[in-house]
Amino acid sequence: MKKTESFDLSRKLKRKREQIDSIDRRILILLNQRIRTGMELGKIKEEMGKKIYDPQRETKVLKKLRRGNRGPLIDKDLEKIFRTIIRVCRKSQKGDQS
């Protein structure tokens, strides 16, 4: 590989890593927004005397996400990611921040 090709590839790599860093920051902001909204939702559920865990709602959320998924993320991995997000949000609704 020529020196100029190596330099160009290094620049491309750096730009892609910067893109990933930017995306990660946006994902972090959105995750924290989702947690805050979940905490508010938990308070409303508590006032209404409803349970935090609603398996039917979780199924609907996952189904809607799968329908909207255009890839390249495969549905199996999409579900793993969102089941984790939902579990963490459910935990925050209970007031458990440990």
MMTF fields as JSON, N, C-alpha, C and O atoms, coordinates in Angstrom:
{
  "mmtfVersion": "1.0.0",
  "mmtfProducer": "UNKNOWN",
  "numBonds": 391,
  "numAtoms": 392,
  "numGroups": 98,
  "numChains": 1,
  "numModels": 1,
  "chainsPerModel": [1],
  "groupsPerChain": [98],
  "chainIdList": ["A"],
  "bondAtomList": [4, 2, 8, 6, 12, 10, 16, 14, 20, 18, 24, 22, 28, 26, 32, 30, 36, 34, 40, 38, 44, 42, 48, 46, 52, 50, 56, 54, 60, 58, 64, 62, 68, 66, 72, 70, 76, 74, 80, 78, 84, 82, 88, 86, 92, 90, 96, 94, 100, 98, 104, 102, 108, 106, 112, 110, 116, 114, 120, 118, 124, 122, 128, 126, 132, 130, 136, 134, 140, 138, 144, 142, 148, 146, 152, 150, 156, 154, 160, 158, 164, 162, 168, 166, 172, 170, 176, 174, 180, 178, 184, 182, 188, 186, 192, 190, 196, 194, 200, 198, 204, 202, 208, 206, 212, 210, 216, 214, 220, 218, 224, 222, 228, 226, 232, 230, 236, 234, 240, 238, 244, 242, 248, 246, 252, 250, 256, 254, 260, 258, 264, 262, 268, 266, 272, 270, 276, 274, 280, 278, 284, 282, 288, 286, 292, 290, 296, 294, 300, 298, 304, 302, 308, 306, 312, 310, 316, 314, 320, 318, 324, 322, 328, 326, 332, 330, 336, 334, 340, 338, 344, 342, 348, 346, 352, 350, 356, 354, 360, 358, 364, 362, 368, 366, 372, 370, 376, 374, 380, 378, 384, 382, 388, 386],
  "bondOrderList": [1, 1, 1, 1, 1, 1, 1, 1, 1, 1, 1, 1, 1, 1, 1, 1, 1, 1, 1, 1, 1, 1, 1, 1, 1, 1, 1, 1, 1, 1, 1, 1, 1, 1, 1, 1, 1, 1, 1, 1, 1, 1, 1, 1, 1, 1, 1, 1, 1, 1, 1, 1, 1, 1, 1, 1, 1, 1, 1, 1, 1, 1, 1, 1, 1, 1, 1, 1, 1, 1, 1, 1, 1, 1, 1, 1, 1, 1, 1, 1, 1, 1, 1, 1, 1, 1, 1, 1, 1, 1, 1, 1, 1, 1, 1, 1, 1],
  "groupList": [{"groupName": "MET", "atomNameList": ["N", "CA", "C", "O"], "elementList": ["N", "C", "C", "O"], "formalChargeList": [0, 0, 0, 0], "bondAtomList": [1, 0, 2, 1, 3, 2], "bondOrderList": [1, 1, 2], "singleLetterCode": "M", "chemCompType": "L-PEPTIDE LINKING"}, {"groupName": "LYS", "atomNameList": ["N", "CA", "C", "O"], "elementList": ["N", "C", "C", "O"], "formalChargeList": [0, 0, 0, 0], "bondAtomList": [1, 0, 2, 1, 3, 2], "bondOrderList": [1, 1, 2], "singleLetterCode": "K", "chemCompType": "L-PEPTIDE LINKING"}, {"groupName": "THR", "atomNameList": ["N", "CA", "C", "O"], "elementList": ["N", "C", "C", "O"], "formalChargeList": [0, 0, 0, 0], "bondAtomList": [1, 0, 2, 1, 3, 2], "bondOrderList": [1, 1, 2], "singleLetterCode": "T", "chemCompType": "L-PEPTIDE LINKING"}, {"groupName": "GLU", "atomNameList": ["N", "CA", "C", "O"], "elementList": ["N", "C", "C", "O"], "formalChargeList": [0, 0, 0, 0], "bondAtomList": [1, 0, 2, 1, 3, 2], "bondOrderList": [1, 1, 2], "singleLetterCode": "E", "chemCompType": "L-PEPTIDE LINKING"}, {"groupName": "SER", "atomNameList": ["N", "CA", "C", "O"], "elementList": ["N", "C", "C", "O"], "formalChargeList": [0, 0, 0, 0], "bondAtomList": [1, 0, 2, 1, 3, 2], "bondOrderList": [1, 1, 2], "singleLetterCode": "S", "chemCompType": "L-PEPTIDE LINKING"}, {"groupName": "PHE", "atomNameList": ["N", "CA", "C", "O"], "elementList": ["N", "C", "C", "O"], "formalChargeList": [0, 0, 0, 0], "bondAtomList": [1, 0, 2, 1, 3, 2], "bondOrderList": [1, 1, 2], "singleLetterCode": "F", "chemCompType": "L-PEPTIDE LINKING"}, {"groupName": "ASP", "atomNameList": ["N", "CA", "C", "O"], "elementList": ["N", "C", "C", "O"], "formalChargeList": [0, 0, 0, 0], "bondAtomList": [1, 0, 2, 1, 3, 2], "bondOrderList": [1, 1, 2], "singleLetterCode": "D", "chemCompType": "L-PEPTIDE LINKING"}, {"groupName": "LEU", "atomNameList": ["N", "CA", "C", "O"], "elementList": ["N", "C", "C", "O"], "formalChargeList": [0, 0, 0, 0], "bondAtomList": [1, 0, 2, 1, 3, 2], "bondOrderList": [1, 1, 2], "singleLetterCode": "L", "chemCompType": "L-PEPTIDE LINKING"}, {"groupName": "ARG", "atomNameList": ["N", "CA", "C", "O"], "elementList": ["N", "C", "C", "O"], "formalChargeList": [0, 0, 0, 0], "bondAtomList": [1, 0, 2, 1, 3, 2], "bondOrderList": [1, 1, 2], "singleLetterCode": "R", "chemCompType": "L-PEPTIDE LINKING"}, {"groupName": "GLN", "atomNameList": ["N", "CA", "C", "O"], "elementList": ["N", "C", "C", "O"], "formalChargeList": [0, 0, 0, 0], "bondAtomList": [1, 0, 2, 1, 3, 2], "bondOrderList": [1, 1, 2], "singleLetterCode": "Q", "chemCompType": "L-PEPTIDE LINKING"}, {"groupName": "ILE", "atomNameList": ["N", "CA", "C", "O"], "elementList": ["N", "C", "C", "O"], "formalChargeList": [0, 0, 0, 0], "bondAtomList": [1, 0, 2, 1, 3, 2], "bondOrderList": [1, 1, 2], "singleLetterCode": "I", "chemCompType": "L-PEPTIDE LINKING"}, {"groupName": "ASN", "atomNameList": ["N", "CA", "C", "O"], "elementList": ["N", "C", "C", "O"], "formalChargeList": [0, 0, 0, 0], "bondAtomList": [1, 0, 2, 1, 3, 2], "bondOrderList": [1, 1, 2], "singleLetterCode": "N", "chemCompType": "L-PEPTIDE LINKING"}, {"groupName": "GLY", "atomNameList": ["N", "CA", "C", "O"], "elementList": ["N", "C", "C", "O"], "formalChargeList": [0, 0, 0, 0], "bondAtomList": [1, 0, 2, 1, 3, 2], "bondOrderList": [1, 1, 2], "singleLetterCode": "G", "chemCompType": "PEPTIDE LINKING"}, {"groupName": "TYR", "atomNameList": ["N", "CA", "C", "O"], "elementList": ["N", "C", "C", "O"], "formalChargeList": [0, 0, 0, 0], "bondAtomList": [1, 0, 2, 1, 3, 2], "bondOrderList": [1, 1, 2], "singleLetterCode": "Y", "chemCompType": "L-PEPTIDE LINKING"}, {"groupName": "PRO", "atomNameList": ["N", "CA", "C", "O"], "elementList": ["N", "C", "C", "O"], "formalChargeList": [0, 0, 0, 0], "bondAtomList": [1, 0, 2, 1, 3, 2], "bondOrderList": [1, 1, 2], "singleLetterCode": "P", "chemCompType": "L-PEPTIDE LINKING"}, {"groupName": "VAL", "atomNameList": ["N", "CA", "C", "O"], "elementList": ["N", "C", "C", "O"], "formalChargeList": [0, 0, 0, 0], "bondAtomList": [1, 0, 2, 1, 3, 2], "bondOrderList": [1, 1, 2], "singleLetterCode": "V", "chemCompType": "L-PEPTIDE LINKING"}, {"groupName": "CYS", "atomNameList": ["N", "CA", "C", "O"], "elementList": ["N", "C", "C", "O"], "formalChargeList": [0, 0, 0, 0], "bondAtomList": [1, 0, 2, 1, 3, 2], "bondOrderList": [1, 1, 2], "singleLetterCode": "C", "chemCompType": "L-PEPTIDE LINKING"}],
  "groupTypeList": [0, 1, 1, 2, 3, 4, 5, 6, 7, 4, 8, 1, 7, 1, 8, 1, 8, 3, 9, 10, 6, 4, 10, 6, 8, 8, 10, 7, 10, 7, 7, 11, 9, 8, 10, 8, 2, 12, 0, 3, 7, 12, 1, 10, 1, 3, 3, 0, 12, 1, 1, 10, 13, 6, 14, 9, 8, 3, 2, 1, 15, 7, 1, 1, 7, 8, 8, 12, 11, 8, 12, 14, 7, 10, 6, 1, 6, 7, 3, 1, 10, 5, 8, 2, 10, 10, 8, 15, 16, 8, 1, 4, 9, 1, 12, 6, 9, 4],
  "groupIdList": [1, 2, 3, 4, 5, 6, 7, 8, 9, 10, 11, 12, 13, 14, 15, 16, 17, 18, 19, 20, 21, 22, 23, 24, 25, 26, 27, 28, 29, 30, 31, 32, 33, 34, 35, 36, 37, 38, 39, 40, 41, 42, 43, 44, 45, 46, 47, 48, 49, 50, 51, 52, 53, 54, 55, 56, 57, 58, 59, 60, 61, 62, 63, 64, 65, 66, 67, 68, 69, 70, 71, 72, 73, 74, 75, 76, 77, 78, 79, 80, 81, 82, 83, 84, 85, 86, 87, 88, 89, 90, 91, 92, 93, 94, 95, 96, 97, 98],
  "secStructList": [7, 7, 2, 2, 2, 2, 2, 2, 2, 2, 2, 2, 2, 2, 2, 2, 2, 2, 2, 2, 2, 2, 2, 2, 2, 2, 2, 2, 2, 2, 2, 2, 2, 2, 2, 2, 2, 2, 2, 2, 2, 2, 2, 2, 2, 2, 2, 2, 6, 7, 7, 1, 7, 7, 2, 2, 2, 2, 2, 2, 2, 2, 2, 2, 2, 2, 2, 2, 7, 7, 1, 1, 1, 7, 2, 2, 2, 2, 2, 2, 2, 2, 2, 2, 2, 2, 2, 2, 2, 2, 2, 2, 2, 6, 6, 7, 7, 7],
  "xCoordList": [0.848, 0.0, 0.895, 1.881, 0.513, 1.287, 1.014, -0.01, 1.954, 1.837, 0.575, -0.111, 0.268, -0.923, -2.202, -3.159, -2.229, -3.41, -3.594, -4.713, -2.508, -2.551, -3.037, -3.836, -2.556, -2.971, -4.465, -5.179, -4.937, -6.362, -7.235, -8.284, -6.79, -7.55, -7.556, -8.57, -6.463, -6.397, -7.362, -8.027, -7.438, -8.383, -9.827, -10.666, -10.111, -11.46, -11.833, -12.946, -10.883, -11.105, -11.399, -12.32, -10.617, -10.814, -12.195, -12.882, -12.611, -13.934, -15.056, -16.025, -14.926, -15.956, -16.025, -17.114, -14.884, -14.888, -15.528, -16.225, -15.297, -15.934, -17.45, -18.215, -17.87, -19.305, -19.91, -20.973, -19.217, -19.691, -19.786, -20.772, -18.777, -18.793, -19.989, -20.636, -20.283, -21.418, -22.746, -23.638, -22.854, -24.063, -24.226, -25.327, -23.132, -23.186, -23.671, -24.457, -23.208, -23.659, -25.168, -25.873, -25.651, -27.099, -27.905, -28.967, -27.402, -28.086, -28.152, -29.188, -27.071, -27.041, -28.088, -28.793, -28.185, -29.192, -30.594, -31.423, -30.854, -32.176, -32.475, -33.61, -31.488, -31.707, -32.07, -32.963, -31.377, -31.699, -33.083, -33.787, -33.478, -34.841, -35.864, -36.902, -35.564, -36.493, -36.608, -37.701, -35.487, -35.507, -36.341, -37.182, -36.111, -36.885, -38.378, -39.196, -38.724, -40.132, -40.695, -41.833, -39.905, -40.33, -40.559, -41.496, -39.712, -39.888, -41.197, -41.919, -41.49, -42.756, -43.935, -44.951, -43.795, -44.827, -45.067, -46.208, -43.975, -44.093, -44.896, -45.694, -44.692, -45.46, -46.941, -47.794, -47.242, -48.641, -49.282, -50.406, -48.556, -49.08, -49.344, -50.355, -48.407, -48.568, -49.829, -50.594, -50.042, -51.234, -52.512, -53.551, -52.425, -53.591, -53.767, -54.767, -52.781, -52.846, -52.535, -52.933, -51.822, -51.475, -50.112, -49.279, -49.898, -48.605, -47.618, -47.997, -46.353, -45.298, -45.139, -45.05, -45.104, -44.87, -46.167, -47.145, -46.156, -47.307, -46.805, -46.373, -46.863, -46.299, -46.963, -46.3, -48.247, -48.928, -48.367, -48.16, -48.122, -47.549, -46.147, -45.795, -45.354, -43.997, -44.039, -43.248, -44.951, -45.103, -45.469, -44.926, -46.39, -46.79, -45.625, -45.439, -44.844, -43.695, -42.694, -42.222, -42.38, -41.41, -41.932, -41.174, -43.205, -43.807, -43.741, -43.414, -44.053, -44.012, -42.583, -42.373, -41.612, -40.209, -39.764, -39.074, -40.166, -39.803, -40.406, -39.744, -41.643, -42.295, -41.569, -41.496, -41.037, -40.359, -38.897, -38.26, -38.362, -36.946, -36.653, -37.229, -35.769, -35.374, -33.942, -33.404, -33.323, -31.992, -30.91, -31.196, -29.711, -29.215, -29.325, -28.932, -29.843, -30.027, -31.056, -32.171, -30.68, -31.62, -32.583, -32.247, -33.79, -34.835, -34.427, -34.789, -33.683, -33.231, -32.392, -32.578, -31.473, -30.627, -31.411, -31.182, -32.323, -33.196, -33.95, -34.026, -34.504, -35.244, -34.349, -34.755, -33.141, -32.215, -31.945, -31.995, -31.659, -31.351, -32.543, -32.4, -33.721, -34.881, -35.427, -36.014, -35.256, -35.654, -34.79, -35.28, -33.526, -32.64, -33.065, -33.153, -33.327, -33.768, -35.062, -35.195, -36.007, -37.299, -37.102, -37.721, -36.244, -35.993, -35.393, -35.793, -34.438, -33.814, -34.842, -34.877, -35.668, -36.707, -37.729, -38.175, -38.096, -39.044, -38.457, -39.153, -37.18, -36.484, -36.522, -36.714, -36.34, -36.364, -37.774, -37.934, -38.782, -40.162, -40.445, -41.275, -39.745, -39.904, -39.101, -39.18, -38.321, -37.5, -36.178, -35.481, -35.816, -34.562, -33.492, -33.454, -32.621, -31.566, -30.197, -29.187, -30.144, -28.833, -28.228, -27.131],
  "yCoordList": [-1.176, 0.0, 1.241, 1.33, 2.174, 3.413, 4.296, 4.17, 5.188, 6.106, 6.972, 7.187, 7.468, 8.326, 7.539, 8.062, 6.269, 5.43, 5.186, 5.237, 4.926, 4.697, 5.95, 5.862, 7.1, 8.37, 8.605, 9.011, 8.35, 8.525, 7.59, 7.988, 6.357, 5.404, 5.814, 5.658, 6.323, 6.791, 7.95, 8.023, 8.85, 9.977, 9.484, 9.964, 8.53, 7.961, 7.281, 7.434, 6.532, 5.859, 6.872, 6.687, 7.933, 8.981, 9.611, 9.824, 9.914, 10.517, 9.581, 10.014, 8.315, 7.337, 7.194, 7.07, 7.211, 7.138, 8.373, 8.281, 9.522, 10.749, 10.666, 11.127, 10.076, 9.886, 8.984, 9.276, 7.89, 6.963, 7.681, 7.515, 8.475, 9.221, 10.164, 10.281, 10.827, 11.743, 10.989, 11.428, 9.873, 9.046, 8.557, 8.591, 8.101, 7.626, 8.726, 8.462, 9.938, 11.055, 11.28, 11.521, 11.202, 11.394, 10.256, 10.486, 9.023, 7.879, 8.065, 7.8, 8.513, 8.744, 9.776, 9.584, 10.854, 11.882, 11.278, 11.504, 10.513, 9.901, 8.861, 8.774, 8.08, 7.098, 7.787, 7.337, 8.873, 9.601, 10.242, 10.305, 10.714, 11.241, 10.134, 10.351, 8.953, 7.827, 7.433, 7.14, 7.427, 7.09, 8.119, 7.749, 9.407, 10.453, 10.306, 10.428, 10.047, 9.863, 8.627, 8.638, 7.57, 6.364, 6.605, 6.059, 7.417, 7.747, 8.505, 8.252, 9.435, 10.172, 9.227, 9.34, 8.299, 7.311, 6.446, 6.128, 6.07, 5.274, 5.984, 5.358, 7.283, 8.057, 8.063, 7.92, 8.228, 8.235, 6.872, 6.789, 5.805, 4.451, 4.229, 3.639, 4.716, 4.563, 5.28, 4.732, 6.498, 7.262, 6.571, 6.666, 5.878, 5.182, 3.791, 3.119, 3.362, 2.033, 0.921, -0.227, 1.266, 0.27, -0.335, 0.272, -1.534, -2.2, -1.573, -1.075, -1.611, -1.076, -1.951, -1.439, -3.266, -4.184, -4.483, -4.937, -4.222, -4.491, -5.295, -4.717, -6.632, -7.459, -7.222, -7.32, -6.917, -6.649, -5.393, -5.362, -4.366, -3.127, -3.398, -2.915, -4.161, -4.478, -5.231, -4.947, -6.173, -6.915, -5.982, -6.104, -5.047, -4.084, -3.194, -2.929, -2.735, -1.869, -2.612, -2.074, -3.844, -4.623, -4.934, -4.903, -5.229, -5.52, -4.292, -4.396, -3.138, -1.887, -1.581, -1.135, -1.825, -1.594, -2.534, -2.119, -3.798, -4.757, -4.332, -4.414, -3.886, -3.433, -2.243, -2.126, -1.368, -0.171, -0.375, 0.512, -1.53, -1.799, -2.046, -2.942, -1.257, -1.395, -1.91, -1.961, -2.294, -2.879, -1.86, -0.702, -2.272, -3.646, -4.347, -5.508, -3.68, -4.309, -5.425, -5.188, -6.649, -7.762, -7.739, -7.268, -8.262, -8.199, -8.832, -8.331, -9.921, -10.591, -9.643, -9.568, -8.925, -7.988, -6.748, -6.212, -6.299, -5.181, -5.498, -4.674, -6.707, -7.11, -7.172, -6.739, -7.703, -7.767, -6.367, -6.134, -5.443, -4.067, -3.44, -2.868, -3.546, -2.88, -3.588, -2.935, -4.885, -5.549, -5.024, -4.841, -4.789, -4.229, -2.807, -2.452, -1.993, -0.611, -0.607, 0.148, -1.443, -1.508, -1.962, -1.411, -2.962, -3.457, -2.361, -2.2, -1.612, -0.521, 0.571, 1.112, 0.891, 1.911, 1.448, 2.234, 0.173, -0.37, -0.27, 0.073, -0.571, -0.472, 0.968, 1.193, 1.934, 3.351, 3.772, 4.639, 3.166, 3.483, 3.065, 3.66, 2.036, 1.552, 2.397, 2.205, 3.344, 4.198, 3.574, 4.075, 2.476, 1.775, 2.296, 1.902, 3.173, 3.78, 3.232, 3.833, 2.081, 1.514, 0.722, 0.183],
  "zCoordList": [0.0, 0.0, 0.0, 0.731, -0.836, -0.936, 0.27, 0.942, 0.524, 1.655, 1.55, 2.549, 0.352, 0.17, 0.395, 0.967, -0.054, 0.181, 1.665, 2.176, 2.349, 3.791, 4.52, 5.452, 4.095, 4.699, 4.467, 5.383, 3.24, 2.927, 3.765, 4.272, 3.898, 4.71, 6.178, 6.858, 6.663, 8.055, 8.275, 9.309, 7.304, 7.408, 7.381, 8.144, 6.506, 6.433, 7.751, 8.255, 8.292, 9.566, 10.667, 11.462, 10.705, 11.716, 11.573, 12.572, 10.34, 10.109, 10.543, 11.167, 10.217, 10.607, 12.12, 12.679, 12.786, 14.251, 14.859, 15.869, 14.252, 14.722, 14.534, 15.381, 13.422, 13.191, 14.264, 14.811, 14.554, 15.59, 16.937, 17.655, 17.283, 18.547, 18.606, 19.647, 17.51, 17.444, 17.605, 18.332, 16.928, 17.045, 18.479, 19.027, 19.087, 20.475, 21.424, 22.334, 21.212, 22.071, 21.908, 22.888, 20.679, 20.443, 21.055, 21.634, 20.93, 21.542, 23.061, 23.671, 23.666, 25.11, 25.528, 26.519, 24.784, 25.077, 24.998, 25.879, 23.945, 23.768, 24.845, 25.315, 25.237, 26.301, 27.615, 28.333, 27.922, 29.15, 29.074, 30.082, 27.906, 27.737, 27.959, 28.585, 27.443, 27.598, 29.072, 29.555, 29.779, 31.211, 31.977, 32.797, 31.713, 32.409, 32.138, 33.049, 30.888, 30.53, 31.222, 31.692, 31.285, 31.99, 33.466, 34.049, 34.076, 35.49, 35.712, 36.677, 34.809, 34.892, 34.696, 35.382, 33.761, 33.494, 34.729, 35.065, 35.402, 36.62, 37.695, 38.393, 37.831, 38.823, 38.47, 39.346, 37.203, 36.754, 37.011, 37.507, 36.67, 36.911, 38.394, 38.778, 39.234, 40.682, 41.163, 41.957, 40.683, 41.059, 40.6, 41.254, 39.473, 38.928, 39.53, 39.278, 40.331, 40.923, 39.926, 40.124, 38.857, 37.835, 38.124, 38.797, 37.609, 37.738, 36.758, 35.698, 37.139, 36.28, 35.035, 33.919, 35.231, 34.119, 33.39, 33.984, 32.103, 31.242, 30.04, 29.043, 30.134, 29.068, 27.705, 26.673, 27.694, 26.422, 25.766, 24.553, 26.56, 26.024, 25.478, 24.401, 26.212, 25.766, 24.425, 23.526, 24.303, 23.046, 21.903, 20.805, 22.151, 21.118, 20.695, 19.508, 21.669, 21.385, 20.494, 19.493, 20.868, 20.095, 18.687, 17.718, 18.586, 17.278, 16.375, 15.193, 16.937, 16.176, 15.708, 14.58, 16.584, 16.231, 15.104, 14.172, 15.204, 14.142, 12.805, 11.77, 12.825, 11.584, 10.972, 9.749, 11.799, 11.312, 10.971, 10.402, 11.313, 11.104, 9.623, 9.006, 9.078, 7.674, 7.533, 6.427, 8.661, 8.617, 8.357, 8.053, 8.47, 8.482, 9.839, 9.955, 10.857, 12.161, 12.012, 11.547, 12.409, 12.297, 13.487, 14.574, 13.248, 14.261, 15.59, 16.654, 15.533, 16.762, 17.619, 18.833, 16.984, 17.718, 18.146, 19.231, 17.307, 17.653, 18.941, 19.852, 18.997, 20.198, 21.429, 22.507, 21.283, 22.427, 22.969, 24.176, 22.059, 22.455, 23.162, 24.243, 22.552, 23.131, 24.365, 25.228, 24.473, 25.727, 26.881, 27.996, 26.61, 27.64, 27.983, 29.158, 26.97, 27.205, 28.009, 28.972, 27.619, 28.315, 29.758, 30.669, 29.976, 31.337, 32.217, 33.37, 31.676, 32.436, 32.73, 33.836, 31.751, 31.968, 33.001, 33.836, 32.942, 33.921, 35.323, 36.279, 35.43, 36.722, 37.24, 38.435, 36.352, 36.754, 37.174, 38.033, 36.577, 36.965, 38.39, 39.077, 38.823, 40.189, 41.178, 42.391, 40.627, 41.484, 41.852, 42.734, 41.186, 41.465, 40.527, 39.361, 41.006, 40.192, 40.511, 40.145, 41.2, 41.562, 40.436, 40.581]
}
